[in-house]
Amino acid sequence: MSRAVPSAIMAVAEKAKALKAQGRDIISFSIGVPNFLPGEHVYAAAHQALDRDSGNYGSNRGPDGLLDAFLAHFKRNGFDGFERKNLCVGVGAKHVIFNVMYAILEEGDELILPAPYWTSHIDIARILGADIKVAYCGSEQDYKLTAAQLESLISPRTKLLVLNNPGNPTGMVYTEAEIRALGDVLSKHPHVWILSDDIYNQMIFDGLGWHHLLKTHPHLRDRVILLDSLSKTYGMPGWRVGVAAAPVELAQALVTLNSNHITNLPEVVCAAAIAALTGPQDIPQKMAGEFMAKRDEVMATFARIQGLSCPRPQGAFYAFPDVSFAFGKRHGAASITDDVDFCNVLLDAKGVACVPGSAFGEPKALRISYTCKAQELTEGLKRFEEFCSELH
Ligand code: PMP
């Protein structure tokens, strides 16, 4: 437990919630929730499942109906050739990541993690005692891992690369050429597993498309773990449904782990998940459109703030501006020396909650999650801009 830390994102979200409960006017840009609800058909399926409760335990891998719905989902996205035996579900993608890392990593094994990283990617690897090689990808390279960086970090002890596309906290999306270049490197190192965390795959803007190692380099199939989740795509973060599509042996390892802790996902949850995956698919599309418009509003505000720079996010629902121009300045009597100060002073002065970039391995930045209601977003951005203009 000495290696385990609580989620930094949850900590900021909790603080914002507590201030709100005290009656403060708080706008939270902190937690990564999609902020929409699934369609009626999802709730109807859940209600029906309650009426038909089997009274039994369920499958450790996931019920056939849910596995088939995921297989169809993958097929829709151009991933053919998976079978039920390639899949294993979990209590959200976070749980699947834990299982995958637990299955692959021995204490001391090397894991390559591009920074900025999502907090749980590093936190889980730390808990497992992995030797984490962070590949620092600054804003000047649009926060994306390059093939040269990857090549230089792979050693005979490298077990796993985590690749997150679109990325949290940056909203960056890899182009086909960039994925291809990474795939070329990985092809030369057959001992490296790849955890491809693609849970924002339906939220890609500007017509960019979701490019994937399994498409540019199909032969990587025997060591790529494709990770997906219902949380962001279908507005179902609290329902806790994630999945891995992986080589059979790895999927079986995940099933064995499930059999020793969660046993199964609840029947009601599985029924709702099947309805979401097989029902109308216009919701994710519509939401991606809304998020893109919000991204534009965020970037328009940032463009007016002198000194602030932000690579243009092209997916997910985060922006990750470099706010280091503010370091060494003051707001009122409060001094700002780093990203944590920036976020604390901003929260105290303007009631706007953001997550410091250091939580993601980039202490020059902060993360804004911009899925809140349109009015709140506009007001929060106005306060953010005001705050920056008042720095001295
Ligand atoms: N991967 C990434 C990149 C995420 O941002 C998140 C959630 N914030 C997860 C995985 C976990 O998602 P889930 O809700 O399915 O556990």
Boltz pocket constraint, residues with backbone or C-beta under 6 A from the ligand:
constraints:
  - pocket:
      binder: B
      contacts: [[A, 32], [A, 91], [A, 92], [A, 93], [A, 94], [A, 95], [A, 118], [A, 164], [A, 166], [A, 167], [A, 168], [A, 197], [A, 199], [A, 228], [A, 229], [A, 230], [A, 231], [A, 237], [A, 241], [A, 242]]
      max_distance: 6.0
